[in-house]
Every structure is written in C-alpha cells, then in structure tokens.
Amino acid sequence: MGILRDWQSAAVGRPVVVNLWVAWCSPCRREMPAFAEAEAQLPGVVFAMVNEGDKPATALALVQDNQLVFDHTYTDPSSETMLRFGARVMPTTLFFDSQGRMVDMHVGK
C-alpha cells in the first residue's frame, strides 16, 4: 500500500474504477470483497482502492486482516482525492474511461 501520489499514472490507456473508502465505514468494508473479485475478473480495468483520511497503518491493517488483495491500493491521509472530485459520503466510487475522463460517480454501497 503506497501513499497516494498519482493513481492515474497506473492506468494510462485503460478504464479505471476508483473506490474511496475509510476504515470506520461499514458499507465500505462490506463492498471491498466485491471489488477484489471484480479486479480478478476484469484484467483490462484498473481498480484503485484509495483510503481517505485514515492513518496508513489503519488502512493497511483493514486490508490485511480481511485478506484482501488489490493491485493498486493507496492511502490519501489528507483526503485530496475526495476533495478533488467532490465526494462527501463514503464509500464513493469514481469511474473513468480509457482517456482519463470521469464518466460516472456512485455514492454509497
């Protein structure tokens, strides 16, 4: 799990699903296995799991304790991604096309 710098650099030319989550959010925790399964079934899509505002150790513990594996997991301690895209509720999922344009946002589980 890395500190968020630029998750978009991992996805040049590919569609991206960005899930914004926090450790205290029950709906966030419940939907995480579905994202892990979708990532395994859709290798052409980049799934970026971005923790918003928790300490990195807290976010990492949640992922490890639940035996979740993601190719792209980031911590965003200052919640920059949430602010940048206007997310106000967790979980929020952002959908980007292969040109990097946000095409949809889903709020809640």
PEJONOR-V536224 format. One record per run of one state. SS is the DSSP state (A for helix, B for strand, O for the rest). FROM is the first residue (numbers start at 1). LEN is the number of residues. If there is no record, write none. Layout:
ss,from,len
SS,FROM,LEN
SS,FROM,LEN
//
This chain:
ss,from,len
O,1,1
B,2,2
O,4,3
A,7,5
O,12,4
B,16,6
O,22,4
A,26,16
O,42,4
B,46,7
O,53,3
A,56,10
O,66,6
B,72,5
O,77,3
A,80,6
O,86,6
B,92,5
O,97,5
B,102,6
O,108,2
//
